[in-house]
Amino acid sequence: MAVIAIGSFVEGMLLTLLTERDDRCRNRQFVDERGKFVNKPQPNLESLIDTAHACGWIQLDAKTFMHTVRNFRNYIHPGKELADNPAFDDDSVGLCWAPLQAMLNDLEHALAPQAA
């Protein structure tokens, strides 16, 4: 459940931050599969991660490893879980936690108010 929750947390946080702090996203413009900003009324987690990177908010390492976390989060779908039968354990959670921390550090650095 923790692996799923990490992905869901990231999705909600990125959607909120992007729509509150970026004019393109406020107007429902997010990065698509080709790396272009397009109208996406309901962006998925893949698009949110790619958009945060395109906006310069997260670095390439956070983007790349968060996509792995996103793939694990997709085990929320029963068909995928039944097909692959993942056996998550403490190590699985740790592997998902590290990219989350990297992304949070990047966001803190990119979005922190600059000292005058």
Biopython code that builds the backbone (N, CA, C, O; Angstrom):
import numpy as np
from Bio.PDB.StructureBuilder import StructureBuilder

atoms = [
    (1, "MET", "N", (0.817, -1.197, 0.000)),
    (1, "MET", "CA", (0.000, 0.000, 0.000)),
    (1, "MET", "C", (0.863, 1.265, 0.000)),
    (1, "MET", "O", (0.487, 2.275, -0.594)),
    (2, "ALA", "N", (2.015, 1.206, 0.665)),
    (2, "ALA", "CA", (2.888, 2.379, 0.722)),
    (2, "ALA", "C", (3.412, 2.752, -0.663)),
    (2, "ALA", "O", (3.537, 3.934, -0.980)),
    (3, "VAL", "N", (3.718, 1.756, -1.484)),
    (3, "VAL", "CA", (4.208, 2.024, -2.842)),
    (3, "VAL", "C", (3.137, 2.755, -3.645)),
    (3, "VAL", "O", (3.438, 3.714, -4.356)),
    (4, "ILE", "N", (1.906, 2.312, -3.533)),
    (4, "ILE", "CA", (0.782, 2.956, -4.223)),
    (4, "ILE", "C", (0.583, 4.370, -3.689)),
    (4, "ILE", "O", (0.358, 5.302, -4.462)),
    (5, "ALA", "N", (0.664, 4.530, -2.377)),
    (5, "ALA", "CA", (0.446, 5.841, -1.755)),
    (5, "ALA", "C", (1.504, 6.851, -2.171)),
    (5, "ALA", "O", (1.190, 8.026, -2.357)),
    (6, "ILE", "N", (2.740, 6.421, -2.318)),
    (6, "ILE", "CA", (3.800, 7.347, -2.747)),
    (6, "ILE", "C", (3.463, 7.902, -4.131)),
    (6, "ILE", "O", (3.558, 9.110, -4.350)),
    (7, "GLY", "N", (3.075, 7.044, -5.056)),
    (7, "GLY", "CA", (2.706, 7.504, -6.395)),
    (7, "GLY", "C", (1.498, 8.416, -6.380)),
    (7, "GLY", "O", (1.465, 9.417, -7.095)),
    (8, "SER", "N", (0.515, 8.085, -5.581)),
    (8, "SER", "CA", (-0.688, 8.922, -5.492)),
    (8, "SER", "C", (-0.379, 10.282, -4.859)),
    (8, "SER", "O", (-0.920, 11.303, -5.283)),
    (9, "PHE", "N", (0.483, 10.294, -3.855)),
    (9, "PHE", "CA", (0.910, 11.546, -3.239)),
    (9, "PHE", "C", (1.593, 12.438, -4.268)),
    (9, "PHE", "O", (1.300, 13.630, -4.354)),
    (10, "VAL", "N", (2.497, 11.865, -5.043)),
    (10, "VAL", "CA", (3.221, 12.626, -6.066)),
    (10, "VAL", "C", (2.250, 13.203, -7.083)),
    (10, "VAL", "O", (2.372, 14.366, -7.468)),
    (11, "GLU", "N", (1.296, 12.407, -7.516)),
    (11, "GLU", "CA", (0.324, 12.876, -8.501)),
    (11, "GLU", "C", (-0.468, 14.075, -7.982)),
    (11, "GLU", "O", (-0.597, 15.081, -8.679)),
    (12, "GLY", "N", (-0.989, 13.973, -6.781)),
    (12, "GLY", "CA", (-1.758, 15.076, -6.209)),
    (12, "GLY", "C", (-0.913, 16.313, -5.968)),
    (12, "GLY", "O", (-1.356, 17.429, -6.235)),
    (13, "MET", "N", (0.296, 16.126, -5.469)),
    (13, "MET", "CA", (1.170, 17.253, -5.182)),
    (13, "MET", "C", (1.576, 17.969, -6.465)),
    (13, "MET", "O", (1.508, 19.196, -6.537)),
    (14, "LEU", "N", (1.999, 17.210, -7.485)),
    (14, "LEU", "CA", (2.418, 17.853, -8.730)),
    (14, "LEU", "C", (1.255, 18.562, -9.414)),
    (14, "LEU", "O", (1.423, 19.671, -9.922)),
    (15, "LEU", "N", (0.087, 17.944, -9.435)),
    (15, "LEU", "CA", (-1.066, 18.598, -10.053)),
    (15, "LEU", "C", (-1.366, 19.916, -9.350)),
    (15, "LEU", "O", (-1.617, 20.926, -10.008)),
    (16, "THR", "N", (-1.344, 19.914, -8.036)),
    (16, "THR", "CA", (-1.617, 21.135, -7.277)),
    (16, "THR", "C", (-0.551, 22.196, -7.530)),
    (16, "THR", "O", (-0.880, 23.342, -7.837)),
    (17, "LEU", "N", (0.712, 21.829, -7.406)),
    (17, "LEU", "CA", (1.794, 22.800, -7.601)),
    (17, "LEU", "C", (1.795, 23.365, -9.016)),
    (17, "LEU", "O", (1.920, 24.574, -9.209)),
    (18, "LEU", "N", (1.658, 22.495, -9.994)),
    (18, "LEU", "CA", (1.704, 22.962, -11.380)),
    (18, "LEU", "C", (0.536, 23.885, -11.704)),
    (18, "LEU", "O", (0.731, 24.920, -12.341)),
    (19, "THR", "N", (-0.666, 23.530, -11.281)),
    (19, "THR", "CA", (-1.824, 24.365, -11.621)),
    (19, "THR", "C", (-1.866, 25.657, -10.807)),
    (19, "THR", "O", (-2.497, 26.627, -11.226)),
    (20, "GLU", "N", (-1.209, 25.682, -9.661)),
    (20, "GLU", "CA", (-1.183, 26.907, -8.862)),
    (20, "GLU", "C", (-0.018, 27.828, -9.203)),
    (20, "GLU", "O", (-0.105, 29.033, -8.969)),
    (21, "ARG", "N", (1.080, 27.286, -9.756)),
    (21, "ARG", "CA", (2.296, 28.087, -9.917)),
    (21, "ARG", "C", (2.800, 28.225, -11.346)),
    (21, "ARG", "O", (3.821, 28.875, -11.568)),
    (22, "ASP", "N", (2.123, 27.641, -12.309)),
    (22, "ASP", "CA", (2.572, 27.739, -13.695)),
    (22, "ASP", "C", (1.394, 28.151, -14.574)),
    (22, "ASP", "O", (0.353, 27.494, -14.574)),
    (23, "ASP", "N", (1.562, 29.239, -15.321)),
    (23, "ASP", "CA", (0.469, 29.765, -16.135)),
    (23, "ASP", "C", (-0.005, 28.780, -17.193)),
    (23, "ASP", "O", (-1.207, 28.668, -17.435)),
    (24, "ARG", "N", (0.924, 28.060, -17.831)),
    (24, "ARG", "CA", (0.504, 27.090, -18.849)),
    (24, "ARG", "C", (-0.369, 26.003, -18.220)),
    (24, "ARG", "O", (-1.403, 25.623, -18.769)),
    (25, "CYS", "N", (0.062, 25.518, -17.073)),
    (25, "CYS", "CA", (-0.685, 24.443, -16.414)),
    (25, "CYS", "C", (-2.015, 24.945, -15.856)),
    (25, "CYS", "O", (-3.005, 24.214, -15.826)),
    (26, "ARG", "N", (-2.022, 26.188, -15.422)),
    (26, "ARG", "CA", (-3.272, 26.778, -14.959)),
    (26, "ARG", "C", (-4.297, 26.755, -16.090)),
    (26, "ARG", "O", (-5.500, 26.643, -15.854)),
    (27, "ASN", "N", (-3.797, 26.862, -17.321)),
    (27, "ASN", "CA", (-4.657, 26.821, -18.509)),
    (27, "ASN", "C", (-4.738, 25.418, -19.105)),
    (27, "ASN", "O", (-5.098, 25.247, -20.270)),
    (28, "ARG", "N", (-4.392, 24.398, -18.278)),
    (28, "ARG", "CA", (-4.503, 22.972, -18.616)),
    (28, "ARG", "C", (-3.566, 22.557, -19.748)),
    (28, "ARG", "O", (-3.899, 21.673, -20.537)),
    (29, "GLN", "N", (-2.397, 23.191, -19.830)),
    (29, "GLN", "CA", (-1.377, 22.816, -20.797)),
    (29, "GLN", "C", (-0.306, 22.011, -20.069)),
    (29, "GLN", "O", (0.344, 22.517, -19.154)),
    (30, "PHE", "N", (-0.125, 20.758, -20.478)),
    (30, "PHE", "CA", (0.850, 19.864, -19.873)),
    (30, "PHE", "C", (1.642, 19.179, -20.975)),
    (30, "PHE", "O", (1.219, 19.157, -22.131)),
    (31, "VAL", "N", (2.780, 18.626, -20.617)),
    (31, "VAL", "CA", (3.643, 17.951, -21.582)),
    (31, "VAL", "C", (3.022, 16.614, -21.988)),
    (31, "VAL", "O", (2.545, 15.855, -21.145)),
    (32, "ASP", "N", (3.038, 16.343, -23.290)),
    (32, "ASP", "CA", (2.516, 15.069, -23.789)),
    (32, "ASP", "C", (3.657, 14.074, -24.029)),
    (32, "ASP", "O", (4.799, 14.329, -23.647)),
    (33, "GLU", "N", (3.346, 12.959, -24.653)),
    (33, "GLU", "CA", (4.307, 11.883, -24.880)),
    (33, "GLU", "C", (5.457, 12.310, -25.791)),
    (33, "GLU", "O", (6.524, 11.698, -25.766)),
    (34, "ARG", "N", (5.247, 13.358, -26.598)),
    (34, "ARG", "CA", (6.292, 13.847, -27.499)),
    (34, "ARG", "C", (7.114, 14.976, -26.882)),
    (34, "ARG", "O", (8.028, 15.501, -27.518)),
    (35, "GLY", "N", (6.787, 15.348, -25.641)),
    (35, "GLY", "CA", (7.522, 16.415, -24.974)),
    (35, "GLY", "C", (7.030, 17.807, -25.293)),
    (35, "GLY", "O", (7.726, 18.786, -25.023)),
    (36, "LYS", "N", (5.846, 17.914, -25.863)),
    (36, "LYS", "CA", (5.263, 19.204, -26.244)),
    (36, "LYS", "C", (4.143, 19.574, -25.278)),
    (36, "LYS", "O", (3.423, 18.704, -24.787)),
    (37, "PHE", "N", (4.001, 20.873, -25.009)),
    (37, "PHE", "CA", (2.879, 21.336, -24.202)),
    (37, "PHE", "C", (1.617, 21.300, -25.052)),
    (37, "PHE", "O", (1.557, 21.914, -26.117)),
    (38, "VAL", "N", (0.614, 20.578, -24.574)),
    (38, "VAL", "CA", (-0.667, 20.453, -25.265)),
    (38, "VAL", "C", (-1.787, 20.562, -24.231)),
    (38, "VAL", "O", (-1.551, 20.453, -23.028)),
    (39, "ASN", "N", (-2.998, 20.777, -24.714)),
    (39, "ASN", "CA", (-4.148, 20.853, -23.830)),
    (39, "ASN", "C", (-4.456, 19.459, -23.287)),
    (39, "ASN", "O", (-4.728, 18.533, -24.051)),
    (40, "LYS", "N", (-4.411, 19.319, -21.962)),
    (40, "LYS", "CA", (-4.716, 18.043, -21.295)),
    (40, "LYS", "C", (-5.575, 18.367, -20.076)),
    (40, "LYS", "O", (-5.039, 18.653, -19.005)),
    (41, "PRO", "N", (-6.896, 18.326, -20.222)),
    (41, "PRO", "CA", (-7.761, 18.658, -19.085)),
    (41, "PRO", "C", (-7.529, 17.784, -17.859)),
    (41, "PRO", "O", (-7.680, 18.246, -16.728)),
    (42, "GLN", "N", (-7.161, 16.513, -18.078)),
    (42, "GLN", "CA", (-6.910, 15.596, -16.968)),
    (42, "GLN", "C", (-5.573, 14.904, -17.182)),
    (42, "GLN", "O", (-5.531, 13.768, -17.656)),
    (43, "PRO", "N", (-4.474, 15.583, -16.835)),
    (43, "PRO", "CA", (-3.157, 14.982, -17.063)),
    (43, "PRO", "C", (-2.940, 13.760, -16.180)),
    (43, "PRO", "O", (-3.417, 13.709, -15.046)),
    (44, "ASN", "N", (-2.223, 12.785, -16.705)),
    (44, "ASN", "CA", (-1.887, 11.613, -15.914)),
    (44, "ASN", "C", (-0.553, 11.849, -15.202)),
    (44, "ASN", "O", (0.093, 12.877, -15.407)),
    (45, "LEU", "N", (-0.152, 10.909, -14.379)),
    (45, "LEU", "CA", (1.071, 11.079, -13.597)),
    (45, "LEU", "C", (2.292, 11.203, -14.505)),
    (45, "LEU", "O", (3.200, 11.980, -14.214)),
    (46, "GLU", "N", (2.322, 10.454, -15.588)),
    (46, "GLU", "CA", (3.445, 10.557, -16.528)),
    (46, "GLU", "C", (3.595, 11.987, -17.031)),
    (46, "GLU", "O", (4.697, 12.534, -17.049)),
    (47, "SER", "N", (2.490, 12.583, -17.434)),
    (47, "SER", "CA", (2.506, 13.951, -17.940)),
    (47, "SER", "C", (2.912, 14.951, -16.854)),
    (47, "SER", "O", (3.642, 15.903, -17.129)),
    (48, "LEU", "N", (2.447, 14.741, -15.643)),
    (48, "LEU", "CA", (2.796, 15.656, -14.549)),
    (48, "LEU", "C", (4.292, 15.624, -14.246)),
    (48, "LEU", "O", (4.909, 16.667, -14.033)),
    (49, "ILE", "N", (4.867, 14.432, -14.228)),
    (49, "ILE", "CA", (6.307, 14.305, -13.980)),
    (49, "ILE", "C", (7.081, 14.985, -15.105)),
    (49, "ILE", "O", (8.013, 15.748, -14.846)),
    (50, "ASP", "N", (6.698, 14.711, -16.353)),
    (50, "ASP", "CA", (7.394, 15.303, -17.493)),
    (50, "ASP", "C", (7.234, 16.824, -17.530)),
    (50, "ASP", "O", (8.161, 17.538, -17.914)),
    (51, "THR", "N", (6.075, 17.310, -17.137)),
    (51, "THR", "CA", (5.838, 18.748, -17.105)),
    (51, "THR", "C", (6.693, 19.417, -16.033)),
    (51, "THR", "O", (7.270, 20.478, -16.274)),
    (52, "ALA", "N", (6.780, 18.811, -14.860)),
    (52, "ALA", "CA", (7.623, 19.379, -13.793)),
    (52, "ALA", "C", (9.076, 19.461, -14.246)),
    (52, "ALA", "O", (9.778, 20.416, -13.912)),
    (53, "HIS", "N", (9.525, 18.476, -14.996)),
    (53, "HIS", "CA", (10.892, 18.508, -15.519)),
    (53, "HIS", "C", (11.027, 19.578, -16.600)),
    (53, "HIS", "O", (12.002, 20.329, -16.607)),
    (54, "ALA", "N", (10.060, 19.654, -17.512)),
    (54, "ALA", "CA", (10.104, 20.654, -18.586)),
    (54, "ALA", "C", (10.088, 22.077, -18.042)),
    (54, "ALA", "O", (10.654, 22.986, -18.651)),
    (55, "CYS", "N", (9.445, 22.269, -16.907)),
    (55, "CYS", "CA", (9.393, 23.594, -16.264)),
    (55, "CYS", "C", (10.669, 23.894, -15.478)),
    (55, "CYS", "O", (10.830, 24.997, -14.955)),
    (56, "GLY", "N", (11.568, 22.926, -15.394)),
    (56, "GLY", "CA", (12.810, 23.113, -14.657)),
    (56, "GLY", "C", (12.660, 22.941, -13.158)),
    (56, "GLY", "O", (13.514, 23.387, -12.391)),
    (57, "TRP", "N", (11.593, 22.303, -12.739)),
    (57, "TRP", "CA", (11.334, 22.145, -11.314)),
    (57, "TRP", "C", (11.996, 20.907, -10.734)),
    (57, "TRP", "O", (12.377, 20.891, -9.564)),
    (58, "ILE", "N", (12.137, 19.857, -11.560)),
    (58, "ILE", "CA", (12.826, 18.652, -11.081)),
    (58, "ILE", "C", (13.913, 18.286, -12.084)),
    (58, "ILE", "O", (13.783, 18.531, -13.283)),
    (59, "GLN", "N", (14.973, 17.702, -11.573)),
    (59, "GLN", "CA", (16.105, 17.326, -12.408)),
    (59, "GLN", "C", (15.834, 15.999, -13.108)),
    (59, "GLN", "O", (14.870, 15.298, -12.801)),
    (60, "LEU", "N", (16.710, 15.676, -14.056)),
    (60, "LEU", "CA", (16.546, 14.469, -14.850)),
    (60, "LEU", "C", (16.531, 13.205, -13.993)),
    (60, "LEU", "O", (15.763, 12.284, -14.271)),
    (61, "ASP", "N", (17.363, 13.148, -12.962)),
    (61, "ASP", "CA", (17.380, 11.941, -12.128)),
    (61, "ASP", "C", (16.043, 11.732, -11.431)),
    (61, "ASP", "O", (15.526, 10.615, -11.397)),
    (62, "ALA", "N", (15.483, 12.797, -10.877)),
    (62, "ALA", "CA", (14.185, 12.685, -10.207)),
    (62, "ALA", "C", (13.105, 12.285, -11.206)),
    (62, "ALA", "O", (12.265, 11.436, -10.908)),
    (63, "LYS", "N", (13.125, 12.889, -12.385)),
    (63, "LYS", "CA", (12.145, 12.542, -13.419)),
    (63, "LYS", "C", (12.248, 11.059, -13.778)),
    (63, "LYS", "O", (11.241, 10.351, -13.789)),
    (64, "THR", "N", (13.443, 10.597, -14.067)),
    (64, "THR", "CA", (13.641, 9.226, -14.521)),
    (64, "THR", "C", (13.211, 8.213, -13.467)),
    (64, "THR", "O", (12.499, 7.256, -13.772)),
    (65, "PHE", "N", (13.645, 8.424, -12.226)),
    (65, "PHE", "CA", (13.316, 7.453, -11.188)),
    (65, "PHE", "C", (11.861, 7.570, -10.730)),
    (65, "PHE", "O", (11.279, 6.587, -10.270)),
    (66, "MET", "N", (11.267, 8.767, -10.851)),
    (66, "MET", "CA", (9.847, 8.890, -10.513)),
    (66, "MET", "C", (8.986, 8.133, -11.530)),
    (66, "MET", "O", (7.900, 7.664, -11.189)),
    (67, "HIS", "N", (9.455, 8.012, -12.760)),
    (67, "HIS", "CA", (8.704, 7.202, -13.723)),
    (67, "HIS", "C", (8.718, 5.727, -13.311)),
    (67, "HIS", "O", (7.747, 5.011, -13.559)),
    (68, "THR", "N", (9.786, 5.274, -12.697)),
    (68, "THR", "CA", (9.815, 3.907, -12.170)),
    (68, "THR", "C", (8.807, 3.769, -11.035)),
    (68, "THR", "O", (8.080, 2.778, -10.959)),
    (69, "VAL", "N", (8.767, 4.764, -10.157)),
    (69, "VAL", "CA", (7.775, 4.761, -9.070)),
    (69, "VAL", "C", (6.367, 4.759, -9.671)),
    (69, "VAL", "O", (5.483, 4.058, -9.180)),
    (70, "ARG", "N", (6.163, 5.536, -10.723)),
    (70, "ARG", "CA", (4.859, 5.591, -11.389)),
    (70, "ARG", "C", (4.476, 4.199, -11.899)),
    (70, "ARG", "O", (3.328, 3.774, -11.765)),
    (71, "ASN", "N", (5.445, 3.498, -12.481)),
    (71, "ASN", "CA", (5.158, 2.148, -12.973)),
    (71, "ASN", "C", (4.749, 1.212, -11.837)),
    (71, "ASN", "O", (3.864, 0.374, -12.013)),
    (72, "PHE", "N", (5.383, 1.348, -10.682)),
    (72, "PHE", "CA", (5.000, 0.534, -9.528)),
    (72, "PHE", "C", (3.623, 0.954, -9.008)),
    (72, "PHE", "O", (2.830, 0.112, -8.585)),
    (73, "ARG", "N", (3.347, 2.251, -9.042)),
    (73, "ARG", "CA", (2.047, 2.735, -8.576)),
    (73, "ARG", "C", (0.928, 2.144, -9.421)),
    (73, "ARG", "O", (-0.194, 1.987, -8.939)),
    (74, "ASN", "N", (1.219, 1.816, -10.668)),
    (74, "ASN", "CA", (0.193, 1.256, -11.554)),
    (74, "ASN", "C", (-0.282, -0.124, -11.128)),
    (74, "ASN", "O", (-1.231, -0.655, -11.705)),
    (75, "TYR", "N", (0.367, -0.714, -10.123)),
    (75, "TYR", "CA", (-0.130, -1.983, -9.595)),
    (75, "TYR", "C", (-1.431, -1.800, -8.817)),
    (75, "TYR", "O", (-1.987, -2.766, -8.296)),
    (76, "ILE", "N", (-1.906, -0.586, -8.741)),
    (76, "ILE", "CA", (-3.216, -0.351, -8.148)),
    (76, "ILE", "C", (-4.306, -0.980, -9.025)),
    (76, "ILE", "O", (-5.403, -1.272, -8.550)),
    (77, "HIS", "N", (-3.990, -1.184, -10.306)),
    (77, "HIS", "CA", (-4.939, -1.805, -11.227)),
    (77, "HIS", "C", (-4.903, -3.323, -11.027)),
    (77, "HIS", "O", (-3.853, -3.945, -11.191)),
    (78, "PRO", "N", (-6.038, -3.916, -10.675)),
    (78, "PRO", "CA", (-6.063, -5.356, -10.361)),
    (78, "PRO", "C", (-5.523, -6.243, -11.477)),
    (78, "PRO", "O", (-4.850, -7.235, -11.197)),
    (79, "GLY", "N", (-5.799, -5.912, -12.725)),
    (79, "GLY", "CA", (-5.321, -6.742, -13.826)),
    (79, "GLY", "C", (-3.806, -6.784, -13.898)),
    (79, "GLY", "O", (-3.214, -7.837, -14.136)),
    (80, "LYS", "N", (-3.183, -5.634, -13.692)),
    (80, "LYS", "CA", (-1.717, -5.569, -13.707)),
    (80, "LYS", "C", (-1.143, -6.346, -12.527)),
    (80, "LYS", "O", (-0.159, -7.072, -12.668)),
    (81, "GLU", "N", (-1.761, -6.188, -11.375)),
    (81, "GLU", "CA", (-1.277, -6.902, -10.195)),
    (81, "GLU", "C", (-1.402, -8.418, -10.379)),
    (81, "GLU", "O", (-0.478, -9.161, -10.048)),
    (82, "LEU", "N", (-2.531, -8.871, -10.901)),
    (82, "LEU", "CA", (-2.726, -10.302, -11.107)),
    (82, "LEU", "C", (-1.763, -10.856, -12.163)),
    (82, "LEU", "O", (-1.281, -11.982, -12.043)),
    (83, "ALA", "N", (-1.490, -10.057, -13.191)),
    (83, "ALA", "CA", (-0.606, -10.519, -14.263)),
    (83, "ALA", "C", (0.838, -10.644, -13.794)),
    (83, "ALA", "O", (1.525, -11.605, -14.142)),
    (84, "ASP", "N", (1.302, -9.672, -13.000)),
    (84, "ASP", "CA", (2.715, -9.632, -12.601)),
    (84, "ASP", "C", (2.976, -10.216, -11.218)),
    (84, "ASP", "O", (4.092, -10.646, -10.926)),
    (85, "ASN", "N", (1.953, -10.233, -10.367)),
    (85, "ASN", "CA", (2.066, -10.748, -9.007)),
    (85, "ASN", "C", (3.288, -10.197, -8.248)),
    (85, "ASN", "O", (4.169, -10.956, -7.845)),
    (86, "PRO", "N", (3.328, -8.857, -8.058)),
    (86, "PRO", "CA", (4.480, -8.286, -7.365)),
    (86, "PRO", "C", (4.481, -8.693, -5.885)),
    (86, "PRO", "O", (3.430, -8.889, -5.274)),
    (87, "ALA", "N", (5.645, -8.807, -5.352)),
    (87, "ALA", "CA", (5.794, -9.140, -3.926)),
    (87, "ALA", "C", (6.531, -7.985, -3.260)),
    (87, "ALA", "O", (7.727, -8.074, -2.980)),
    (88, "PHE", "N", (5.807, -6.909, -3.012)),
    (88, "PHE", "CA", (6.421, -5.728, -2.405)),
    (88, "PHE", "C", (6.844, -6.027, -0.970)),
    (88, "PHE", "O", (6.183, -6.779, -0.253)),
    (89, "ASP", "N", (7.950, -5.427, -0.573)),
    (89, "ASP", "CA", (8.433, -5.550, 0.798)),
    (89, "ASP", "C", (9.059, -4.217, 1.207)),
    (89, "ASP", "O", (8.911, -3.215, 0.507)),
    (90, "ASP", "N", (9.747, -4.211, 2.324)),
    (90, "ASP", "CA", (10.367, -2.972, 2.806)),
    (90, "ASP", "C", (11.342, -2.391, 1.792)),
    (90, "ASP", "O", (11.435, -1.171, 1.651)),
    (91, "ASP", "N", (12.060, -3.239, 1.095)),
    (91, "ASP", "CA", (12.999, -2.755, 0.084)),
    (91, "ASP", "C", (12.268, -2.035, -1.048)),
    (91, "ASP", "O", (12.760, -1.034, -1.568)),
    (92, "SER", "N", (11.108, -2.537, -1.426)),
    (92, "SER", "CA", (10.317, -1.899, -2.483)),
    (92, "SER", "C", (9.938, -0.483, -2.082)),
    (92, "SER", "O", (10.036, 0.449, -2.879)),
    (93, "VAL", "N", (9.506, -0.336, -0.844)),
    (93, "VAL", "CA", (9.129, 0.992, -0.350)),
    (93, "VAL", "C", (10.349, 1.907, -0.340)),
    (93, "VAL", "O", (10.260, 3.067, -0.740)),
    (94, "GLY", "N", (11.488, 1.388, 0.117)),
    (94, "GLY", "CA", (12.713, 2.187, 0.131)),
    (94, "GLY", "C", (13.133, 2.628, -1.255)),
    (94, "GLY", "O", (13.592, 3.755, -1.439)),
    (95, "LEU", "N", (12.980, 1.745, -2.234)),
    (95, "LEU", "CA", (13.328, 2.089, -3.603)),
    (95, "LEU", "C", (12.415, 3.177, -4.167)),
    (95, "LEU", "O", (12.838, 3.947, -5.030)),
    (96, "CYS", "N", (11.191, 3.250, -3.701)),
    (96, "CYS", "CA", (10.259, 4.300, -4.138)),
    (96, "CYS", "C", (10.429, 5.574, -3.321)),
    (96, "CYS", "O", (10.151, 6.669, -3.810)),
    (97, "TRP", "N", (10.877, 5.439, -2.101)),
    (97, "TRP", "CA", (11.020, 6.592, -1.210)),
    (97, "TRP", "C", (12.167, 7.505, -1.652)),
    (97, "TRP", "O", (12.035, 8.727, -1.596)),
    (98, "ALA", "N", (13.283, 6.931, -2.089)),
    (98, "ALA", "CA", (14.445, 7.739, -2.470)),
    (98, "ALA", "C", (14.139, 8.699, -3.627)),
    (98, "ALA", "O", (14.513, 9.868, -3.530)),
    (99, "PRO", "N", (13.483, 8.276, -4.712)),
    (99, "PRO", "CA", (13.143, 9.232, -5.766)),
    (99, "PRO", "C", (12.176, 10.313, -5.294)),
    (99, "PRO", "O", (12.250, 11.456, -5.745)),
    (100, "LEU", "N", (11.270, 9.951, -4.385)),
    (100, "LEU", "CA", (10.366, 10.952, -3.829)),
    (100, "LEU", "C", (11.166, 12.021, -3.092)),
    (100, "LEU", "O", (10.915, 13.214, -3.261)),
    (101, "GLN", "N", (12.123, 11.599, -2.281)),
    (101, "GLN", "CA", (12.952, 12.567, -1.561)),
    (101, "GLN", "C", (13.729, 13.448, -2.527)),
    (101, "GLN", "O", (13.820, 14.658, -2.321)),
    (102, "ALA", "N", (14.291, 12.862, -3.577)),
    (102, "ALA", "CA", (15.033, 13.643, -4.571)),
    (102, "ALA", "C", (14.118, 14.663, -5.239)),
    (102, "ALA", "O", (14.510, 15.813, -5.440)),
    (103, "MET", "N", (12.900, 14.246, -5.584)),
    (103, "MET", "CA", (11.962, 15.160, -6.218)),
    (103, "MET", "C", (11.565, 16.293, -5.269)),
    (103, "MET", "O", (11.501, 17.454, -5.673)),
    (104, "LEU", "N", (11.302, 15.952, -4.016)),
    (104, "LEU", "CA", (10.942, 16.988, -3.035)),
    (104, "LEU", "C", (12.082, 17.987, -2.844)),
    (104, "LEU", "O", (11.841, 19.188, -2.726)),
    (105, "ASN", "N", (13.318, 17.498, -2.814)),
    (105, "ASN", "CA", (14.467, 18.405, -2.704)),
    (105, "ASN", "C", (14.554, 19.322, -3.911)),
    (105, "ASN", "O", (14.804, 20.518, -3.761)),
    (106, "ASP", "N", (14.352, 18.781, -5.108)),
    (106, "ASP", "CA", (14.377, 19.597, -6.323)),
    (106, "ASP", "C", (13.275, 20.656, -6.293)),
    (106, "ASP", "O", (13.514, 21.818, -6.620)),
    (107, "LEU", "N", (12.070, 20.249, -5.900)),
    (107, "LEU", "CA", (10.954, 21.195, -5.845)),
    (107, "LEU", "C", (11.214, 22.286, -4.820)),
    (107, "LEU", "O", (10.934, 23.457, -5.072)),
    (108, "GLU", "N", (11.746, 21.910, -3.672)),
    (108, "GLU", "CA", (12.046, 22.907, -2.651)),
    (108, "GLU", "C", (13.045, 23.928, -3.181)),
    (108, "GLU", "O", (12.878, 25.129, -2.966)),
    (109, "HIS", "N", (14.069, 23.464, -3.864)),
    (109, "HIS", "CA", (15.090, 24.355, -4.398)),
    (109, "HIS", "C", (14.518, 25.242, -5.517)),
    (109, "HIS", "O", (14.794, 26.441, -5.562)),
    (110, "ALA", "N", (13.734, 24.658, -6.403)),
    (110, "ALA", "CA", (13.205, 25.393, -7.559)),
    (110, "ALA", "C", (12.109, 26.374, -7.183)),
    (110, "ALA", "O", (11.987, 27.423, -7.815)),
    (111, "LEU", "N", (11.312, 26.064, -6.175)),
    (111, "LEU", "CA", (10.136, 26.874, -5.884)),
    (111, "LEU", "C", (10.269, 27.743, -4.636)),
    (111, "LEU", "O", (9.365, 28.518, -4.324)),
    (112, "ALA", "N", (11.374, 27.624, -3.931)),
    (112, "ALA", "CA", (11.561, 28.436, -2.722)),
    (112, "ALA", "C", (11.694, 29.898, -3.107)),
    (112, "ALA", "O", (12.339, 30.231, -4.101)),
    (113, "PRO", "N", (11.083, 30.768, -2.319)),
    (113, "PRO", "CA", (11.252, 32.208, -2.594)),
    (113, "PRO", "C", (12.727, 32.573, -2.501)),
    (113, "PRO", "O", (13.433, 32.142, -1.590)),
    (114, "GLN", "N", (13.172, 33.363, -3.446)),
    (114, "GLN", "CA", (14.565, 33.805, -3.462)),
    (114, "GLN", "C", (14.766, 34.939, -2.473)),
    (114, "GLN", "O", (13.956, 35.864, -2.407)),
    (115, "ALA", "N", (15.840, 34.867, -1.708)),
    (115, "ALA", "CA", (16.153, 35.926, -0.739)),
    (115, "ALA", "C", (16.499, 37.213, -1.490)),
    (115, "ALA", "O", (17.191, 37.192, -2.508)),
    (116, "ALA", "N", (16.016, 38.293, -0.978)),
    (116, "ALA", "CA", (16.248, 39.589, -1.633)),
    (116, "ALA", "C", (17.578, 40.164, -1.239)),
    (116, "ALA", "O", (17.940, 41.250, -1.693)),
]
sb = StructureBuilder()
sb.init_structure("model")
sb.init_model(0)
sb.init_chain("A")
sb.init_seg("    ")
for serial, (resi, resn, name, xyz) in enumerate(atoms, 1):
    if name == "N":
        sb.init_residue(resn, " ", resi, " ")
    sb.init_atom(name, np.array(xyz, "f"), 0.0, 1.0, " ", f" {name:<3s}", serial, name[0])
structure = sb.get_structure()
